Amino acid sequence: MLASVRRALFTLVALSVACSGPTEVVLVVDSNLAVPAELDAVEVLVRGPDGIETRTRQPLGQPGAPGFPLTLGVRPDADSIGPVDVAAIGLREGRPVVRQDARLSLTRGASKALHLYLLRSCVGRECPGETCAERGCQPILRDALEPWDAPRPVPDDPCLAVPYDADGDGEPTVGCGGTDCDDEDPSVRAGAAEACDVPRDEDCDGEVDEGCVDCVEGAVEACVTSCASAGTRSCAGNAWGACEADEVCNGADDDCDGLVDEGSAYEETARVALATDFRAARHPDLTALDDGFAVAFDLATRFGDADEAQVLVARLDAEGAPRGQPLGVADRARAPRLAREGGRLAVTYASCPGACLFVELLELSPDARSRVGDPVRIANDLQLLGEPRVAWDRDAFAVAFPVPSGTRVAWVDAGAVLATQLIPTPSELADVASLDGRVQVVFDGGRELFLAEGNRTGLASPSSLGVFPDVHFPAIAATPAGALAVFHADQGGQTSLLAVDASAVTEVGLGSAPGRTPRGDVGPGPALARSGDHALAVWVGPGTELHYARVALDGTLLEPATPLAGAATGVSVTATDDGFAIVWTSGGGLAGGSGEVSFARLRCPAPM
């Protein structure tokens, strides 16, 4: 409560309850400002017609101090009833924060009420000759006062809780009747100049940077394209054009058309021939390591017996040079395949103790120098019909292989088979890929190519990718939208690629397939590797000539069939950070002569 301080024509009287007197005005002071963060005291000033002032101050927010609303009585000490000037002043640390004034005359013999509000919307607002109140600047004179016993009005306008001019630029906010469209920034208000530095409406006219000149006509500057490549943009009509870049050969999509290095030809570098002293090196498979490559292959150890072979893994440096002696993986085995992810590396192969009945998987050290544990023998239908394939699937190695009852997929980790799934569709060869926990298995069905997807808890029924004459040796690479698959079709026919997504299967002819030998054999099969937004297909065509073609993930041909080597008997490809690496076998084969394993890298030509 506020207390009286000294005698004058008008006396301030503290009130604890509503009271009435013969002649008086009860001041009711209220506020929507926070105590004590915004107000810590209220001062009331009363000036009578004789000019004598009476003041009293009430601290706020202290122990025992009253809170809003504060009440105070004003009574005459003489016959005069006015006019009387009354002011309520809100203080913070002794400095005025907000004020409301009133001029009135008392009513003889009546008790009237005068409500004064210290509002947040009045903080910083000047009202020359008037006072700031609920509806902005209003006259100081109060002609009629309510009876003291009338209900106290409570202002409910939400703008009363908003500072009149929060940023101090002299303009109130638009939402509360002013012209400032950003009352937190003093540089933004009606009549301000457009700065042209950042896109915003400084003068609150509803237009952004009108009249600003963005650039000098004909100027060119560096920029970053929508696909994060380095580009340039030009100024035309006082505005910058789109950021554009020309496609260059660098393994990236520079011009943002979704194609990588289109119009550029990769060149072969670092060809290395790894001669052997054995009659035949077959079934090569290549994967990248942290500082080089690992290549697996089998070597025939007995003439005339295709199953009597030894599986080896050789280590190569980044340019294909051999590192030490190959690691012996398994005897009486064939058709090895490698899979690597992070620090995990494994090789799977057909185990042939008399006949190729089993599939085994052996984990290797990350640098391919040594074996890790013992091989895991994967149970099957006691007759392996084709070569196994392997891919890393989130947290285990997924191995796919054809058996008499269909195509089996097994997940192996920590020396054990975690799960198996059977696709009950007969096939001659299956390949497996995985991306983001989605396993994909592509397999041939004689004259039809199939794709099955799922995970270790279940594979969906296979869907047909199309009917082709005499399909052989499918290989698959997973893509974000679906998959790419490459295969041979028909005797003397095509090597084709399929781009598969949720809505379509697009076939692209790459080149001629190798056809059948006089004994009716078909092969070797093609290989496929994806690197980001493009992929490389490699295959052996007629006359054992090795070819490659580069494609986008939608099947667009980026680089047509290009010859690489002759007399190839098997091929594999893997992605690198700047292109692709290829390994292939050639030479005399099982009929005699020395076999050879060769390595080459394909990448953009070195800058001139």
C-alpha distance (Angstrom), angle and dihedral (degrees) to the residues before:
residue distance angle dihedral
M1 . . .
L2 3.81 . .
A3 3.82 118.0 .
S4 3.85 129.6 -149.0
V5 3.81 117.5 -108.9
R6 3.85 112.1 -170.4
R7 3.76 143.7 -5.8
A8 3.81 121.5 -94.2
L9 3.78 135.8 136.4
F10 3.81 85.9 -63.7
T11 3.79 124.9 37.2
L12 3.86 128.5 -153.3
V13 3.77 110.0 -135.1
A14 3.80 124.2 -168.2
L15 3.80 114.2 -126.7
S16 3.80 125.6 -157.9
V17 3.80 97.5 173.5
A18 3.75 134.4 18.7
C19 3.77 106.9 -78.7
S20 3.74 138.8 170.7
G21 3.77 132.4 -143.5
P22 3.75 138.2 177.8
T23 3.82 93.4 -94.5
E24 3.82 122.8 3.9
V25 3.80 148.1 119.6
V26 3.79 120.0 -137.2
L27 3.82 111.6 -147.9
V28 3.82 114.4 -147.9
V29 3.81 111.9 -167.1
D30 3.81 118.0 -167.5
S31 3.82 135.2 165.9
N32 3.81 142.4 -174.1
L33 3.81 92.3 -150.8
A34 3.80 119.0 110.6
V35 3.81 119.3 -102.1
P36 3.01 122.1 -109.4
A37 3.84 97.3 -7.1
E38 3.82 93.6 65.3
L39 3.83 103.6 12.6
D40 3.80 127.9 25.7
A41 3.85 100.2 167.7
V42 3.79 142.9 17.4
E43 3.79 124.7 -146.3
V44 3.81 122.8 -162.4
L45 3.81 120.8 -158.8
V46 3.83 124.7 -166.6
R47 3.84 122.2 -173.1
G48 3.80 121.2 -174.8
P49 3.79 128.8 -155.8
D50 3.81 88.8 -89.8
G51 3.83 89.7 62.9
I52 3.81 94.6 -116.9
E53 3.82 112.2 140.0
T54 3.74 127.4 -147.2
R55 3.86 118.1 -164.3
T56 3.75 134.1 -176.3
R57 3.81 130.3 176.6
Q58 3.81 128.3 -153.3
P59 3.85 119.8 -163.6
L60 3.80 116.3 -138.7
G61 3.79 133.8 -151.6
Q62 3.83 95.4 25.2
P63 3.80 125.8 120.2
G64 3.78 109.0 -78.0
A65 3.80 93.9 8.1
P66 3.80 116.6 133.1
G67 3.77 122.3 -115.3
F68 3.77 133.3 -140.2
P69 2.97 131.5 -28.8
L70 3.82 97.2 52.6
T71 3.84 119.2 -167.3
L72 3.80 128.8 -155.0
G73 3.82 132.8 169.9
V74 3.82 124.7 -133.3
R75 3.81 115.2 -160.7
P76 3.80 131.5 171.4
D77 3.81 119.0 -116.9
A78 3.80 91.7 -161.4
D79 3.76 139.7 27.6
S80 3.80 94.7 -78.3
I81 3.80 116.2 104.4
G82 3.79 98.4 -176.3
P83 2.81 163.2 -166.3
V84 3.82 92.4 -91.7
D85 3.84 125.6 -175.6
V86 3.79 113.5 -147.7
A87 3.84 126.9 -176.5
A88 3.81 132.1 -178.4
I89 3.82 112.5 -158.5
G90 3.79 123.9 -168.8
L91 3.81 113.8 -147.7
R92 3.81 136.0 -162.2
E93 3.81 116.5 -169.2
G94 3.81 89.2 -18.6
R95 3.80 95.7 -53.7
P96 3.83 122.9 111.7
V97 3.79 113.8 -107.2
V98 3.81 104.2 170.7
R99 3.79 137.0 -3.4
Q100 3.79 141.2 -168.3
D101 3.81 124.3 -167.5
A102 3.80 133.7 -164.9
R103 3.84 136.0 -178.0
L104 3.77 117.3 -155.7
S105 3.76 146.9 147.6
L106 3.77 124.2 -129.5
T107 3.76 121.7 -118.0
R108 3.79 111.2 -123.1
G109 3.74 111.5 -116.8
A110 3.84 94.1 5.4
S111 3.81 136.4 102.2
K112 3.80 111.1 -138.0
A113 3.82 133.0 179.7
L114 3.82 127.4 -130.5
H115 3.82 115.9 -165.9
L116 3.80 116.9 -157.1
Y117 3.83 119.6 -175.2
L118 3.80 124.3 -160.3
L119 3.80 98.1 -155.5
R120 3.79 131.6 -169.8
S121 3.80 88.2 -135.7
C122 3.81 88.8 62.6
V123 3.81 96.7 53.5
G124 3.79 107.4 118.4
R125 3.81 93.8 2.1
E126 3.80 118.5 133.4
C127 3.80 119.5 -151.9
P128 3.83 108.3 178.4
G129 3.79 110.0 -151.9
E130 3.80 90.6 -1.0
T131 3.78 138.5 63.2
C132 3.79 133.6 -115.6
A133 3.80 113.0 -110.3
E134 3.79 141.1 150.5
R135 3.81 94.2 -58.1
G136 3.79 97.6 39.1
C137 3.78 123.1 -100.1
Q138 3.81 110.4 8.8
P139 3.82 136.8 168.7
I140 3.79 116.4 -79.9
L141 3.80 93.6 -137.7
R142 3.78 115.7 95.7
D143 3.79 108.6 -160.8
A144 3.79 99.4 -178.4
L145 3.78 129.6 25.2
E146 3.77 127.5 -160.6
P147 3.77 121.3 -115.8
W148 3.79 112.3 -91.7
D149 3.79 91.8 -119.6
A150 3.86 92.9 55.6
P151 3.86 118.4 109.2
R152 3.79 111.7 -86.8
P153 3.86 111.2 -112.7
V154 3.81 114.7 -125.1
P155 3.83 115.1 -154.4
D156 3.83 110.4 -131.5
D157 3.84 101.7 -179.6
P158 3.87 106.5 127.7
C159 3.80 89.7 -145.4
L160 3.81 89.1 68.0
A161 3.81 87.3 72.3
V162 3.82 92.5 52.4
P163 3.81 120.3 85.1
Y164 3.77 111.0 -108.9
D165 3.81 91.4 -131.5
A166 3.79 109.9 6.2
D167 3.80 96.1 174.9
G168 3.81 96.0 42.5
D169 3.80 96.3 -125.2
G170 3.80 93.2 127.6
E171 3.80 96.1 -107.9
P172 3.82 125.5 100.8
T173 3.78 122.7 -136.4
V174 3.80 120.8 -79.9
G175 3.82 93.2 -125.2
C176 3.80 91.6 61.8
G177 3.78 99.4 45.5
G178 3.79 99.9 -78.5
T179 3.81 133.2 108.9
D180 3.84 102.1 -120.8
C181 3.84 108.9 111.5
D182 3.84 92.3 -172.1
D183 3.78 111.3 32.3
E184 3.80 91.8 180.0
D185 3.82 94.7 63.6
P186 3.82 118.2 61.2
S187 3.82 91.0 -159.4
V188 3.82 90.6 63.7
R189 3.82 117.9 75.4
A190 3.76 141.3 108.6
G191 3.78 109.7 -62.4
A192 3.81 96.1 19.5
A193 3.80 118.5 135.5
E194 3.81 119.9 -105.6
A195 3.81 106.0 -109.4
C196 3.84 97.8 -158.4
D197 3.81 90.5 -152.4
V198 3.80 99.4 104.1
P199 3.82 127.4 11.9
R200 3.83 104.8 -94.2
D201 3.80 141.1 115.4
E202 3.82 104.0 -106.1
D203 3.84 96.5 170.1
C204 3.83 95.0 46.7
D205 3.80 94.2 -126.9
G206 3.81 94.6 128.2
E207 3.82 94.9 -104.7
V208 3.79 127.4 101.2
D209 3.81 120.4 -132.5
E210 3.80 93.7 -23.1
G211 3.76 111.3 -177.6
C212 3.79 92.7 19.9
V213 3.80 119.6 131.9
D214 3.80 108.0 -140.4
C215 3.76 97.6 -164.4
V216 3.78 147.0 -11.1
E217 3.79 113.9 -86.9
G218 3.82 110.8 -97.8
A219 3.80 95.2 12.6
V220 3.83 118.7 142.1
E221 3.78 126.3 -157.3
A222 3.79 139.0 174.7
C223 3.80 118.5 -100.0
V224 3.80 143.0 162.7
T225 3.82 118.3 -105.5
S226 3.78 126.6 -134.9
C227 3.82 89.1 -97.4
A228 3.84 92.4 51.6
S229 3.81 96.8 -105.8
A230 3.80 123.9 134.9
G231 3.80 110.8 -98.6
T232 3.80 144.1 151.2
R233 3.79 136.0 -120.0
S234 3.79 131.7 -159.0
C235 3.80 133.0 -143.1
A236 3.79 116.2 -120.4
G237 3.80 127.1 160.9
N238 3.84 91.5 4.9
A239 3.82 90.5 -61.9
W240 3.79 134.7 95.4
G241 3.78 116.4 -111.0
A242 3.79 126.8 -138.9
C243 3.79 119.3 -61.2
E244 3.80 107.6 -108.0
A245 3.78 137.1 178.0
D246 3.79 135.6 -170.2
E247 3.78 118.6 -121.6
V248 3.78 112.4 -105.3
C249 3.77 128.8 178.3
N250 3.80 104.0 -96.8
G251 3.81 106.7 115.4
A252 3.83 92.6 -96.4
D253 3.80 139.2 94.8
D254 3.82 101.6 -108.0
D255 3.82 100.9 169.2
C256 3.82 94.8 46.3
D257 3.81 96.1 -122.9
G258 3.81 93.5 125.0
L259 3.82 93.2 -106.4
V260 3.79 126.6 109.6
D261 3.81 120.8 -137.5
E262 3.81 93.4 -22.2
G263 3.79 111.5 -179.5
S264 3.80 92.1 24.9
A265 3.79 127.4 106.5
Y266 3.77 119.0 -141.1
E267 3.77 115.2 -136.3
E268 3.76 131.1 -141.5
T269 3.78 116.6 -112.8
A270 3.78 136.9 171.3
R271 3.81 99.6 21.0
V272 3.80 108.9 -174.1
A273 3.82 126.5 -176.4
L274 3.79 115.3 -150.6
A275 3.82 104.5 -160.5
T276 3.82 119.2 -156.3
D277 3.76 134.2 -162.5
F278 3.79 92.9 -136.9
R279 3.77 128.7 97.1
A280 3.81 96.0 -114.9
A281 3.78 140.9 8.3
R282 3.79 111.1 -160.3
H283 3.81 144.1 169.4
P284 3.82 99.0 27.6
D285 3.79 119.6 -166.2
L286 3.80 125.8 -175.2
T287 3.80 133.8 -162.0
A288 3.79 132.7 171.5
L289 3.81 122.2 -112.7
D290 3.78 128.0 -164.5
D291 3.80 93.2 -91.0
G292 3.78 104.3 15.8
F293 3.79 140.3 -25.9
A294 3.78 143.6 -63.2
V295 3.81 120.3 -143.8
A296 3.80 122.9 -167.9
F297 3.80 123.9 -163.5
D298 3.76 140.2 150.2
L299 3.81 127.1 -119.6
A300 3.78 122.4 -150.6
T301 3.78 108.6 -124.1
R302 3.81 98.5 -178.2
F303 3.78 124.4 45.7
G304 3.79 114.6 -117.5
D305 3.81 96.1 13.7
A306 3.80 111.2 101.4
D307 3.81 92.0 -173.1
E308 3.81 96.5 49.4
A309 3.81 97.7 88.2
Q310 3.79 143.0 122.2
V311 3.80 123.9 -125.8
L312 3.80 115.2 -136.7
V313 3.83 134.8 178.9
A314 3.79 118.4 -152.6
R315 3.79 126.4 -165.4
L316 3.81 121.7 -136.2
D317 3.77 132.2 -173.8
A318 3.81 122.8 -123.4
E319 3.81 91.9 -78.8
G320 3.81 96.1 42.7
A321 3.79 101.0 -98.0
P322 3.85 112.4 146.9
R323 3.80 119.0 -105.3
G324 3.77 111.0 -152.9
Q325 3.77 126.8 -49.4
P326 3.83 122.3 -32.1
L327 3.78 117.0 -95.9
G328 3.80 114.7 -114.2
V329 3.80 108.2 -129.5
A330 3.80 106.9 170.8
D331 3.80 141.7 -12.1
R332 3.81 122.6 -137.4
A333 3.80 89.8 23.0
R334 3.76 137.0 114.3
A335 3.84 147.2 -176.3
P336 3.83 100.9 41.8
R337 3.80 122.7 -165.6
L338 3.81 128.2 -168.8
A339 3.80 131.2 -147.0
R340 3.79 127.3 -175.4
E341 3.78 135.7 179.4
G342 3.80 123.5 166.9
G343 3.79 107.3 -44.9
R344 3.83 95.4 -13.8
L345 3.82 123.1 97.6
A346 3.81 127.9 170.7
V347 3.79 139.6 167.7
T348 3.79 125.1 -149.8
Y349 3.81 125.4 -166.2
A350 3.76 144.7 161.1
S351 3.80 111.4 -89.7
C352 3.78 111.4 -144.3
P353 3.83 113.7 -170.7
G354 3.80 92.7 168.1
A355 3.79 93.3 -34.7
C356 3.79 130.3 21.0
L357 3.79 99.0 -98.6
F358 3.79 104.2 139.7
V359 3.78 142.7 50.6
E360 3.80 117.9 -142.8
L361 3.78 132.8 -171.8
L362 3.78 123.9 -156.7
E363 3.77 123.7 -172.5
L364 3.81 117.0 -138.6
S365 3.77 133.4 -161.2
P366 3.84 112.7 -88.9
D367 3.83 90.9 -104.9
A368 3.84 92.3 47.6
R369 3.80 91.5 -121.3
S370 3.80 97.6 121.3
R371 3.78 147.5 12.9
V372 3.80 120.7 -99.0
G373 3.79 112.4 -146.1
D374 3.79 124.6 -41.3
P375 3.79 129.2 -45.0
V376 3.80 116.8 -87.4
R377 3.78 111.1 -131.5
I378 3.79 110.6 -144.7
A379 3.81 113.3 -146.4
N380 3.76 115.6 -127.3
D381 3.78 141.0 160.0
L382 3.84 92.2 -66.0
Q383 3.77 91.9 -103.3
L384 3.78 124.0 74.8
L385 3.80 110.9 -155.5
G386 3.82 99.8 -175.4
E387 3.76 146.1 6.5
P388 3.82 120.4 -65.8
R389 3.80 123.4 -117.5
V390 3.81 127.7 -160.6
A391 3.82 139.4 -161.7
W392 3.78 135.1 171.6
D393 3.81 111.0 -106.7
R394 3.81 112.3 -166.4
D395 3.82 97.5 -74.0
A396 3.81 106.8 0.6
F397 3.80 142.9 38.1
A398 3.82 113.7 -96.3
V399 3.82 113.7 -151.1
A400 3.82 122.5 -168.6
F401 3.80 126.9 -169.5
P402 3.83 138.3 154.8
V403 3.81 120.6 -107.0
P404 3.81 131.1 173.8
S405 3.82 92.4 -91.6
G406 3.82 95.6 49.7
T407 3.79 135.1 -79.9
R408 3.78 119.1 -28.6
V409 3.81 125.2 -154.7
A410 3.81 119.5 -166.0
W411 3.82 129.3 -174.6
V412 3.80 114.5 -145.7
D413 3.80 130.9 -173.0
A414 3.79 138.9 147.3
G415 3.79 92.8 14.3
A416 3.80 95.4 -55.4
V417 3.79 142.0 90.4
L418 3.81 105.8 -111.3
A419 3.80 99.1 -173.3
T420 3.78 143.1 -18.7
Q421 3.78 132.9 -151.6
L422 3.81 127.9 -168.2
I423 3.80 124.0 -148.3
P424 3.83 101.1 -158.0
T425 3.79 95.7 -147.6
P426 3.82 117.3 107.6
S427 3.79 114.7 -116.1
E428 3.77 141.0 167.3
L429 3.80 98.8 -148.3
A430 3.79 135.3 7.5
D431 3.80 133.0 -169.7
V432 3.80 127.5 -162.3
A433 3.80 135.2 -152.1
S434 3.78 134.7 170.2
L435 3.80 136.7 -158.7
D436 3.81 127.8 174.5
G437 3.80 92.7 -13.2
R438 3.82 94.0 -49.5
V439 3.80 112.9 122.0
Q440 3.79 117.8 -155.2
V441 3.80 124.0 -165.4
V442 3.79 120.7 -171.0
F443 3.79 118.8 -170.9
D444 3.77 140.0 165.9
G445 3.75 124.4 -117.2
G446 3.79 101.3 -168.9
R447 3.80 98.9 -91.2
E448 3.79 98.9 10.7
L449 3.80 136.5 63.0
F450 3.83 119.5 -141.5
L451 3.82 136.1 -166.3
A452 3.80 124.9 -159.8
E453 3.82 124.2 -174.8
G454 3.79 135.8 -171.3
N455 3.78 140.2 85.2
R456 3.77 140.3 -90.2
T457 3.80 92.0 -69.2
G458 3.78 92.6 57.6
L459 3.79 145.8 -22.1
A460 3.78 121.2 -138.8
S461 3.78 120.0 -122.0
P462 3.79 108.9 -80.8
S463 3.77 119.0 -99.5
S464 3.77 123.3 -144.9
L465 3.78 117.0 -112.5
G466 3.78 91.6 -168.2
V467 3.78 145.9 -63.6
F468 3.79 115.1 -85.5
P469 3.80 131.4 171.1
D470 3.78 110.1 -96.7
V471 3.84 102.3 -20.0
H472 3.81 117.3 -152.1
F473 3.81 140.8 175.6
P474 3.81 104.7 3.0
A475 3.82 117.7 -165.3
I476 3.82 124.6 -169.7
A477 3.80 139.7 -157.6
A478 3.80 120.3 -171.7
T479 3.82 118.8 -128.5
P480 3.82 131.2 -171.5
A481 3.81 90.4 -107.2
G482 3.80 98.4 38.6
A483 3.79 130.6 -63.2
L484 3.78 147.7 -56.4
A485 3.81 119.0 -132.4
V486 3.80 129.2 -174.1
F487 3.82 125.3 -168.0
H488 3.78 146.8 153.5
A489 3.80 119.2 -107.9
D490 3.80 129.5 -164.8
Q491 3.77 130.9 -14.0
G492 3.79 107.1 -61.8
G493 3.81 88.5 -3.0
Q494 3.76 135.4 120.3
T495 3.74 137.8 -48.1
S496 3.79 100.5 -140.9
L497 3.78 138.5 -175.8
L498 3.80 127.1 -147.0
A499 3.81 123.1 -155.7
V500 3.80 106.9 -156.9
D501 3.80 127.2 -166.5
A502 3.78 135.0 153.3
S503 3.78 94.1 -80.9
A504 3.81 108.7 31.2
V505 3.79 148.9 16.4
T506 3.80 113.2 -139.5
E507 3.80 119.6 -164.0
V508 3.80 121.2 -152.1
G509 3.79 121.7 -172.9
L510 3.79 109.8 -137.4
G511 3.80 103.7 177.5
S512 3.78 145.9 -63.9
A513 3.79 120.0 -37.5
P514 3.83 120.0 -130.3
G515 3.80 94.8 -109.8
R516 3.80 125.1 -151.3
T517 3.77 127.6 -47.1
P518 3.82 120.5 -125.8
R519 3.82 86.8 -94.7
G520 3.83 90.2 55.8
D521 3.81 96.1 -106.9
V522 3.79 118.9 146.3
G523 3.76 123.5 -152.8
P524 2.83 167.8 -53.4
G525 3.80 99.3 -97.0
P526 3.79 126.7 -125.8
A527 3.82 125.0 -104.9
L528 3.78 131.3 -140.1
A529 3.82 135.7 -166.9
R530 3.81 131.4 176.6
S531 3.80 124.5 -146.4
G532 3.80 112.7 -176.1
D533 3.80 109.3 -63.5
H534 3.80 98.4 -3.3
A535 3.78 139.2 47.2
L536 3.80 139.6 -156.2
A537 3.79 124.3 -133.9
V538 3.81 117.7 -162.8
W539 3.79 125.6 -173.3
V540 3.78 144.5 160.2
G541 3.78 111.8 -114.3
P542 3.81 132.5 -168.8
G543 3.77 113.2 -43.0
T544 3.83 90.3 26.1
E545 3.81 91.3 -82.2
L546 3.79 113.8 157.0
H547 3.84 117.2 -130.5
Y548 3.78 136.5 177.4
A549 3.81 135.7 -165.9
R550 3.80 130.2 -172.2
V551 3.82 120.3 -139.5
A552 3.79 139.7 -179.8
L553 3.79 119.1 -119.2
D554 3.81 90.4 -100.9
G555 3.80 90.9 55.2
T556 3.81 97.0 -99.8
L557 3.80 108.2 152.3
L558 3.80 107.3 -121.3
E559 3.80 97.3 172.7
P560 3.82 120.5 13.2
A561 3.79 126.8 -133.6
T562 3.80 109.1 -52.4
P563 3.82 125.4 -175.8
L564 3.78 116.3 -122.2
A565 3.82 109.8 169.2
G566 3.79 143.7 -15.1
A567 3.79 136.0 -122.3
A568 3.82 93.3 31.8
T569 3.78 118.9 167.5
G570 3.81 100.0 178.1
V571 3.81 138.9 3.7
S572 3.81 143.1 -165.0
V573 3.82 133.9 -179.5
T574 3.80 135.8 -164.0
A575 3.80 134.3 -176.1
T576 3.81 122.7 -108.0
D577 3.77 132.7 -170.1
D578 3.81 91.4 -97.1
G579 3.80 103.7 28.7
F580 3.79 133.9 -51.1
A581 3.80 141.3 -44.7
I582 3.82 124.2 -144.3
V583 3.78 132.3 -162.8
W584 3.79 124.9 -172.4
T585 3.75 140.5 172.0
S586 3.79 125.3 -132.0
G587 3.77 140.4 157.5
G588 3.79 136.4 77.4
G589 3.78 98.6 -22.6
L590 3.80 121.1 -162.6
A591 3.79 91.7 -33.6
G592 3.79 90.3 71.8
G593 3.80 141.7 -84.7
S594 3.78 128.2 90.3
G595 3.77 119.4 -55.6
E596 3.78 122.1 -138.6
V597 3.79 136.9 -160.4
S598 3.82 115.1 -151.2
F599 3.80 131.5 -168.6
A600 3.80 132.6 -162.0
R601 3.80 138.5 165.6
L602 3.79 125.1 -135.5
R603 3.79 117.3 -155.5
C604 3.76 143.8 131.6
P605 3.79 115.7 -58.2
A606 3.78 114.7 -97.3
P607 3.84 112.6 -97.9
M608 3.77 113.1 -94.2
